[in-house]
């Protein structure tokens, strides 16, 4: 089944300047989205400026500074949409995430908060503020099921994300959480050599092309 997006809707991607956020952006543009907001805690990164120029020939794409773990920031995004008279938010891809790795004896409440806030508080805020009509796709991690050395906090955050998706989907909302494995073409897994390790132990890894296909099928079959 092929994904067809509403050209009279707004779509939001949190973690919009990350590798997975950019894969999601390319897919949304390819599938007909005309109004897309990238949320990021940082200003425009030089390494994606040229690509945005190209993609903006096909869609209205705005990058807004926003910490999704902060409800006030997320509400400011909603206010911006009203001010510029963009259409209602139809779909959200929550790809934001932060690592704070440490072995269990060195974990503390602050390191848990760092991983938990972006994933879980971010999901809550995006869900509660926008209540997207078509889909809310949460990017979780296989660490929630299999664990990952030094990432007990990250695994806990993603496990909670999965539980939220289950809860909201049981309320007849179109919410899905994907437990991603390691991506080979970019992102946190590449920076921390997780993709190589995943290949070595037989789990394999996910290319941008394969990941994009999986996102498309997940949304097309929502």
KOLKOL-136303 format. One line per 3 residues: their letters; for each residue x, y, z of N, C-alpha, C. Coordinates in nm, 3 decimals. Example, Ala and Ser with C-alpha at 12.3 -4.5 7.8 and 13.67 -1.06 7.14 Angstrom:
<rs>
as> 1.319,-0.569,0.780,1.230,-0.450,0.780,1.320,-0.330,0.780 ~ 1.285,-0.225,0.708,1.367,-0.106,0.714,1.290,0.003,0.787
</rs>
This chain:
<rs>
xxx> 0.084,-0.119,0.000,0.000,0.000,0.000,0.087,0.124,0.000 ~ 0.051,0.221,-0.085,0.132,0.342,-0.099,0.077,0.453,-0.010 ~ 0.168,0.525,0.052,0.131,0.635,0.140,0.095,0.759,0.059
xxx> -0.021,0.818,0.091,-0.061,0.944,0.028,-0.095,1.042,0.138 ~ -0.024,1.154,0.143,-0.045,1.253,0.248,-0.133,1.366,0.199 ~ -0.200,1.429,0.292,-0.292,1.538,0.263,-0.213,1.666,0.237
xxx> -0.227,1.721,0.116,-0.153,1.845,0.086,-0.215,1.967,0.153 ~ -0.331,1.947,0.218,-0.396,2.054,0.294,-0.388,2.023,0.443 ~ -0.272,1.984,0.487,-0.250,1.955,0.628,-0.109,1.995,0.665
xxx> -0.085,2.008,0.793,0.049,2.037,0.843,0.105,1.913,0.911 ~ 0.234,1.889,0.889,0.302,1.774,0.948,0.422,1.823,1.029 ~ 0.444,1.761,1.143,0.550,1.802,1.234,0.649,1.687,1.253
xxx> 0.778,1.722,1.253,0.882,1.624,1.282,0.967,1.680,1.396 ~ 0.965,1.613,1.511,1.056,1.653,1.619,1.191,1.587,1.597 ~ 1.297,1.648,1.649,1.430,1.599,1.614,1.454,1.619,1.466
xxx> 1.401,1.730,1.414,1.394,1.750,1.269,1.526,1.766,1.199 ~ 1.634,1.798,1.274,1.764,1.812,1.209,1.852,1.688,1.228 ~ 1.800,1.588,1.298,1.873,1.463,1.315,1.864,1.377,1.190
xxx> 1.946,1.275,1.184,1.949,1.188,1.066,1.815,1.123,1.039 ~ 1.747,1.073,1.142,1.617,1.009,1.123,1.509,1.111,1.092 ~ 1.522,1.229,1.148,1.427,1.336,1.117,1.435,1.375,0.970
xxx> 1.556,1.379,0.916,1.574,1.416,0.775,1.524,1.307,0.681 ~ 1.543,1.181,0.720,1.486,1.071,0.641,1.334,1.085,0.636 ~ 1.275,1.118,0.750,1.130,1.136,0.758,1.085,1.254,0.674
xxx> 1.162,1.362,0.677,1.129,1.481,0.597,1.127,1.449,0.449 ~ 1.230,1.383,0.401,1.236,1.349,0.258,1.115,1.265,0.217 ~ 1.077,1.171,0.304,0.963,1.086,0.272,0.834,1.166,0.268
xxx> 0.812,1.253,0.366,0.688,1.332,0.368,0.676,1.420,0.245 ~ 0.786,1.480,0.205,0.784,1.563,0.083,0.753,1.477,-0.038 ~ 0.818,1.362,-0.048,0.798,1.272,-0.161,0.653,1.225,-0.170
xxx> 0.587,1.212,-0.054,0.451,1.158,-0.052,0.344,1.267,-0.049 ~ 0.382,1.390,-0.078,0.280,1.492,-0.104,0.256,1.595,0.004 ~ 0.327,1.587,0.116,0.307,1.689,0.221,0.357,1.824,0.170
xxx> 0.278,1.928,0.194,0.313,2.062,0.146,0.345,2.159,0.258 ~ 0.315,2.121,0.382,0.341,2.210,0.496,0.404,2.126,0.607 ~ 0.533,2.148,0.630,0.608,2.066,0.725,0.686,2.155,0.820
xxx> 0.676,2.123,0.949,0.752,2.195,1.051,0.854,2.101,1.113 ~ 0.980,2.143,1.110,1.086,2.071,1.177,1.109,2.136,1.313 ~ 1.106,2.057,1.418,1.133,2.109,1.551,1.273,2.066,1.595
xxx> 1.348,2.160,1.648,1.484,2.131,1.691,1.523,2.228,1.802 ~ 1.605,2.180,1.893,1.653,2.268,2.000,1.761,2.363,1.950 ~ 1.818,2.334,1.834,1.927,2.417,1.782,1.885,2.490,1.655
xxx> 1.961,2.594,1.622,1.938,2.669,1.500,1.978,2.584,1.379 ~ 1.949,2.635,1.261,1.975,2.560,1.138,2.122,2.521,1.128 ~ 2.144,2.391,1.106,2.279,2.339,1.090,2.325,2.357,0.946
xxx> 2.450,2.397,0.931,2.501,2.425,0.797,2.497,2.303,0.705 ~ 2.514,2.183,0.763,2.522,2.064,0.679,2.388,2.026,0.617 ~ 2.278,2.087,0.660,2.149,2.055,0.598,2.089,2.174,0.525
xxx> 2.157,2.288,0.529,2.102,2.409,0.466,2.073,2.388,0.318 ~ 2.169,2.332,0.246,2.153,2.313,0.101,2.038,2.219,0.069 ~ 2.025,2.111,0.148,1.917,2.017,0.123,1.781,2.082,0.147
xxx> 1.771,2.165,0.249,1.644,2.234,0.275,1.608,2.327,0.160 ~ 1.707,2.392,0.104,1.681,2.479,-0.011,1.617,2.399,-0.125 ~ 1.669,2.280,-0.148,1.615,2.194,-0.255,1.475,2.146,-0.221
xxx> 1.453,2.099,-0.101,1.322,2.046,-0.063,1.216,2.155,-0.056 ~ 1.258,2.277,-0.026,1.161,2.386,-0.018,1.105,2.427,-0.155 ~ 1.161,2.373,-0.261,1.104,2.394,-0.394,0.976,2.312,-0.411
xxx> 0.958,2.211,-0.324,0.842,2.123,-0.336,0.742,2.138,-0.222 ~ 0.785,2.200,-0.112,0.696,2.211,0.004,0.736,2.330,0.090 ~ 0.640,2.378,0.169,0.669,2.480,0.269,0.730,2.411,0.390
xxx> 0.856,2.440,0.418,0.925,2.375,0.530,0.980,2.482,0.622 ~ 0.939,2.477,0.748,0.988,2.573,0.848,1.062,2.500,0.959 ~ 1.173,2.556,1.000,1.247,2.504,1.114,1.222,2.597,1.233
xxx> 1.163,2.543,1.339,1.133,2.621,1.458,1.212,2.567,1.576 ~ 1.274,2.657,1.651,1.345,2.615,1.772,1.244,2.577,1.878 ~ 1.257,2.456,1.927,1.159,2.405,2.022,1.218,2.289,2.100
xxx> 1.210,2.296,2.230,1.242,2.182,2.316,1.110,2.113,2.345 ~ 1.087,1.999,2.282,0.956,1.934,2.292,0.925,1.886,2.434 ~ 1.028,1.875,2.519,1.002,1.835,2.657,0.941,1.950,2.739
xxx> 0.940,2.069,2.679,0.886,2.188,2.744,0.750,2.221,2.683 ~ 0.643,2.206,2.760,0.509,2.228,2.707,0.490,2.369,2.654 ~ 0.549,2.468,2.718,0.536,2.606,2.672,0.594,2.622,2.532
xxx> 0.709,2.560,2.508,0.769,2.565,2.374,0.676,2.505,2.269 ~ 0.616,2.392,2.303,0.528,2.323,2.207,0.404,2.407,2.180 ~ 0.351,2.470,2.283,0.234,2.557,2.263,0.268,2.678,2.177
xxx> 0.390,2.725,2.183,0.432,2.837,2.098,0.431,2.795,1.951 ~ 0.463,2.668,1.925,0.455,2.617,1.787,0.311,2.619,1.739 ~ 0.219,2.579,1.825,0.077,2.583,1.788,0.032,2.726,1.762
xxx> 0.079,2.819,1.843,0.045,2.960,1.823,0.100,3.010,1.690 ~ 0.222,2.967,1.656,0.282,3.008,1.529,0.198,2.959,1.411 ~ 0.152,2.836,1.419,0.069,2.780,1.311,-0.057,2.864,1.291
xxx> -0.117,2.907,1.400,-0.237,2.991,1.391,-0.204,3.128,1.332 ~ -0.092,3.185,1.374,-0.053,3.318,1.328,-0.028,3.323,1.179 ~ 0.035,3.220,1.125,0.067,3.220,0.981,-0.042,3.153,0.899
xxx> -0.149,3.108,0.969,-0.265,3.050,0.902,-0.232,2.923,0.823 ~ -0.144,2.841,0.879,-0.121,2.710,0.820,-0.236,2.617,0.858 ~ -0.259,2.511,0.780,-0.370,2.418,0.810,-0.345,2.338,0.938
xxx> -0.449,2.269,0.982,-0.440,2.189,1.105,-0.335,2.080,1.093 ~ -0.278,2.045,1.208,-0.177,1.939,1.212,-0.244,1.804,1.190 ~ -0.203,1.736,1.085,-0.260,1.605,1.053,-0.174,1.490,1.104
xxx> -0.041,1.511,1.108,0.047,1.401,1.150,0.173,1.452,1.216 ~ 0.225,1.370,1.307,0.349,1.404,1.379,0.441,1.282,1.381 ~ 0.567,1.306,1.352,0.671,1.205,1.371,0.762,1.254,1.483
xxx> 0.764,1.180,1.592,0.842,1.218,1.710,0.974,1.142,1.707 ~ 1.077,1.208,1.651,1.208,1.145,1.633,1.314,1.202,1.727 ~ 1.273,1.290,1.817,1.369,1.351,1.909,1.418,1.249,2.012
xxx> 1.543,1.263,2.050,1.598,1.174,2.152,1.735,1.221,2.195 ~ 1.770,1.193,2.320,1.899,1.233,2.374,1.959,1.118,2.454 ~ 2.087,1.093,2.433,2.156,0.989,2.508,2.228,1.049,2.629
xxx> 2.232,0.971,2.736,2.312,1.007,2.854,2.364,0.876,2.913 ~ 2.459,0.816,2.841,2.503,0.679,2.871,2.589,0.672,2.997 ~ 2.570,0.565,3.070,2.653,0.534,3.186,2.614,0.396,3.237
xxx> 2.711,0.323,3.292,2.677,0.195,3.353,2.586,0.220,3.472 ~ 2.513,0.117,3.513,2.403,0.136,3.607,2.445,0.202,3.738 ~ 2.564,0.169,3.789,2.606,0.227,3.917,2.638,0.376,3.905
xxx> 2.656,0.423,3.780,2.683,0.565,3.759,2.560,0.641,3.708 ~ 2.448,0.573,3.695,2.325,0.640,3.656,2.268,0.715,3.777 ~ 2.200,0.825,3.749,2.136,0.901,3.856,2.009,0.965,3.801
xxx> 1.940,1.039,3.884,1.812,1.097,3.842,1.831,1.195,3.727 ~ 1.946,1.264,3.724,1.968,1.362,3.618,1.989,1.294,3.483 ~ 2.065,1.184,3.480,2.087,1.115,3.354,1.958,1.050,3.304
xxx> 1.875,1.002,3.396,1.745,0.949,3.356,1.658,1.060,3.298 ~ 1.660,1.174,3.362,1.579,1.288,3.316,1.618,1.331,3.175 ~ 1.748,1.329,3.146,1.795,1.373,3.014,1.735,1.285,2.904
xxx> 1.743,1.153,2.922,1.688,1.062,2.820,1.536,1.060,2.821 ~ 1.479,1.068,2.940,1.334,1.056,2.956,1.259,1.178,2.903 ~ 1.315,1.297,2.926,1.243,1.420,2.894,1.212,1.432,2.745
xxx> 1.315,1.417,2.662,1.294,1.433,2.518,1.197,1.330,2.464 ~ 1.215,1.204,2.506,1.131,1.096,2.455,0.989,1.102,2.510 ~ 0.976,1.096,2.641,0.846,1.076,2.703,0.770,1.207,2.722
xxx> 0.832,1.306,2.785,0.763,1.435,2.800,0.735,1.496,2.663 ~ 0.831,1.477,2.570,0.809,1.526,2.434,0.687,1.463,2.370 ~ 0.673,1.332,2.384,0.557,1.262,2.327,0.428,1.312,2.389
xxx> 0.427,1.325,2.522,0.308,1.376,2.592,0.269,1.514,2.540 ~ 0.367,1.603,2.529,0.336,1.740,2.489,0.286,1.748,2.346 ~ 0.352,1.678,2.255,0.308,1.679,2.115,0.169,1.620,2.102
xxx> 0.143,1.512,2.176,0.012,1.449,2.171,-0.096,1.540,2.228 ~ -0.072,1.594,2.347,-0.176,1.670,2.416,-0.204,1.805,2.350 ~ -0.101,1.868,2.298,-0.119,2.000,2.237,-0.183,1.991,2.099
xxx> -0.145,1.891,2.020,-0.191,1.888,1.881,-0.298,1.783,1.852 ~ -0.300,1.673,1.923,-0.395,1.565,1.894,-0.409,1.543,1.743 ~ -0.301,1.504,1.675,-0.305,1.492,1.528,-0.411,1.393,1.482
xxx> -0.481,1.429,1.378,-0.595,1.348,1.333,-0.555,1.222,1.258 ~ -0.441,1.224,1.188,-0.407,1.111,1.102,-0.307,1.014,1.165 ~ -0.203,1.066,1.226,-0.105,0.975,1.288,-0.013,1.049,1.384
xxx> 0.032,0.973,1.484,0.142,1.012,1.571,0.237,0.893,1.573 ~ 0.352,0.909,1.509,0.450,0.801,1.497,0.565,0.830,1.593 ~ 0.586,0.740,1.689,0.689,0.757,1.790,0.810,0.671,1.756
xxx> 0.927,0.731,1.759,1.050,0.656,1.731,1.107,0.604,1.862 ~ 1.087,0.475,1.885,1.139,0.406,2.002,1.266,0.331,1.961 ~ 1.312,0.242,2.047,1.435,0.169,2.020,1.423,0.025,2.065
xxx> 1.494,-0.063,1.994,1.498,-0.203,2.033,1.562,-0.220,2.170 ~ 1.629,-0.117,2.219,1.686,-0.122,2.354,1.577,-0.143,2.459 ~ 1.455,-0.102,2.427,1.344,-0.120,2.520,1.314,-0.267,2.543
xxx> 1.342,-0.352,2.443,1.318,-0.496,2.455,1.443,-0.574,2.490 ~ 1.553,-0.542,2.420,1.674,-0.623,2.437,1.774,-0.562,2.536 ~ 1.751,-0.437,2.573,1.849,-0.370,2.657,1.968,-0.327,2.575
xxx> 2.054,-0.246,2.636,2.173,-0.199,2.567,2.274,-0.154,2.673 ~ 2.396,-0.199,2.660,2.497,-0.172,2.762,2.514,-0.023,2.787 ~ 2.503,0.018,2.912,2.521,0.158,2.948,2.403,0.246,2.917
xxx> 2.290,0.186,2.875,2.175,0.265,2.833,2.047,0.225,2.907 ~ 2.060,0.198,3.036,1.940,0.164,3.113,1.839,0.276,3.113 ~ 1.885,0.401,3.119,1.793,0.514,3.117,1.725,0.527,2.981
xxx> 1.800,0.507,2.875,1.746,0.516,2.739,1.645,0.404,2.715 ~ 1.677,0.284,2.761,1.585,0.171,2.746,1.455,0.197,2.821 ~ 1.465,0.253,2.941,1.345,0.283,3.020,1.259,0.388,2.952
xxx> 1.322,0.490,2.896,1.247,0.596,2.828,1.172,0.540,2.708 ~ 1.239,0.455,2.630,1.175,0.399,2.511,1.065,0.299,2.548 ~ 1.084,0.226,2.654,0.980,0.134,2.700,0.854,0.211,2.740
xxx> 0.874,0.325,2.804,0.760,0.409,2.840,0.692,0.464,2.715 ~ 0.772,0.499,2.616,0.717,0.548,2.489,0.627,0.442,2.426 ~ 0.671,0.317,2.429,0.591,0.207,2.374,0.459,0.193,2.451
xxx> 0.467,0.209,2.583,0.346,0.196,2.666,0.247,0.308,2.636 ~ 0.298,0.428,2.611,0.210,0.540,2.576,0.139,0.512,2.443 ~ 0.214,0.461,2.347,0.154,0.430,2.217,0.043,0.326,2.233
xxx> 0.068,0.227,2.316,-0.032,0.123,2.340,-0.157,0.183,2.406 ~ -0.136,0.269,2.503,-0.248,0.333,2.573,-0.330,0.418,2.478 ~ -0.263,0.502,2.402,-0.336,0.594,2.313,-0.405,0.519,2.198
xxx> -0.340,0.416,2.147,-0.402,0.340,2.037,-0.527,0.266,2.085 ~ -0.529,0.228,2.214,-0.648,0.164,2.269,-0.762,0.264,2.288 ~ -0.731,0.392,2.276,-0.835,0.496,2.277,-0.876,0.533,2.135
xxx> -0.845,0.443,2.040,-0.881,0.461,1.898,-0.808,0.578,1.834 ~ -0.690,0.610,1.883,-0.607,0.710,1.819,-0.504,0.639,1.731 ~ -0.466,0.706,1.622,-0.369,0.647,1.528,-0.227,0.675,1.578
xxx> -0.186,0.598,1.678,-0.054,0.614,1.738,0.023,0.484,1.726 ~ 0.147,0.494,1.683,0.231,0.376,1.665,0.372,0.407,1.713 ~ 0.433,0.312,1.781,0.572,0.325,1.825,0.655,0.218,1.755
xxx> 0.765,0.259,1.692,0.854,0.166,1.623,0.982,0.150,1.704 ~ 1.013,0.026,1.740,1.138,-0.002,1.809,1.250,-0.020,1.706 ~ 1.314,0.090,1.673,1.419,0.084,1.572,1.543,0.012,1.625
xxx> 1.607,-0.062,1.536,1.741,-0.112,1.563,1.841,-0.004,1.525 ~ 1.967,-0.044,1.504,2.072,0.053,1.470,2.063,0.093,1.322 ~ 2.071,0.223,1.298,2.075,0.275,1.160,2.220,0.285,1.116
xxx> 2.246,0.248,0.992,2.383,0.241,0.942,2.430,0.367,0.870 ~ 2.336,0.453,0.828,2.373,0.568,0.745,2.382,0.699,0.821 ~ 2.356,0.696,0.950,2.364,0.820,1.026,2.288,0.807,1.156
xxx> 2.300,0.911,1.241,2.228,0.911,1.366,2.312,0.866,1.483 ~ 2.247,0.852,1.598,2.319,0.819,1.722,2.392,0.685,1.712 ~ 2.330,0.587,1.646,2.392,0.455,1.637,2.524,0.460,1.562
xxx> 2.531,0.541,1.458,2.655,0.554,1.381,2.762,0.624,1.461 ~ 2.722,0.732,1.531,2.819,0.808,1.610,2.878,0.726,1.723 ~ 2.802,0.630,1.774,2.850,0.551,1.887,2.888,0.408,1.847
xxx> 2.907,0.385,1.716,2.950,0.255,1.663,2.852,0.143,1.690 ~ 2.727,0.177,1.723,2.628,0.074,1.752,2.590,-0.006,1.629 ~ 2.593,0.058,1.513,2.557,-0.013,1.390,2.656,-0.125,1.361
xxx> 2.785,-0.097,1.381,2.887,-0.200,1.359,2.867,-0.316,1.457 ~ 2.841,-0.283,1.582,2.821,-0.387,1.683,2.697,-0.471,1.651 ~ 2.591,-0.404,1.605,2.468,-0.474,1.571,2.491,-0.573,1.457
xxx> 2.574,-0.534,1.361,2.609,-0.625,1.252,2.687,-0.744,1.304 ~ 2.782,-0.717,1.394,2.869,-0.823,1.446,2.792,-0.930,1.521 ~ 2.687,-0.890,1.595,2.614,-0.988,1.676,2.494,-1.047,1.603
xxx> 2.479,-1.011,1.475,2.378,-1.077,1.393,2.244,-1.008,1.382 ~ 2.228,-0.890,1.442,2.101,-0.819,1.431,2.089,-0.741,1.301 ~ 2.202,-0.713,1.237,2.199,-0.632,1.116,2.179,-0.485,1.149
xxx> 2.161,-0.404,1.046,2.140,-0.262,1.066,2.043,-0.210,0.960 ~ 2.001,-0.086,0.976,1.896,-0.028,0.892,1.954,0.085,0.809 ~ 1.945,0.072,0.678,1.988,0.181,0.590,1.879,0.287,0.583
xxx> 1.913,0.405,0.535,1.812,0.510,0.519,1.701,0.466,0.425 ~ 1.738,0.393,0.320,1.637,0.347,0.224,1.539,0.250,0.289 ~ 1.593,0.153,0.362,1.507,0.055,0.428,1.422,0.123,0.536
xxx> 1.483,0.212,0.612,1.409,0.283,0.716,1.295,0.365,0.659 ~ 1.321,0.432,0.547,1.217,0.511,0.483,1.101,0.424,0.437 ~ 1.133,0.307,0.382,1.028,0.213,0.340,0.945,0.167,0.459
xxx> 1.011,0.144,0.572,0.940,0.098,0.691,0.848,0.207,0.746 ~ 0.896,0.331,0.744,0.812,0.443,0.789,0.689,0.454,0.699 ~ 0.713,0.447,0.568,0.602,0.459,0.473,0.497,0.350,0.496
xxx> 0.540,0.225,0.509,0.445,0.117,0.528,0.372,0.128,0.661 ~ 0.443,0.174,0.764,0.379,0.192,0.894,0.268,0.295,0.886 ~ 0.294,0.405,0.816,0.193,0.512,0.806,0.083,0.475,0.708
xxx> 0.119,0.405,0.601,0.018,0.367,0.501,-0.082,0.267,0.557 ~ -0.039,0.187,0.652,-0.125,0.082,0.708,-0.179,0.117,0.846 ~ -0.171,0.246,0.881,-0.216,0.290,1.014,-0.365,0.266,1.030
</rs>
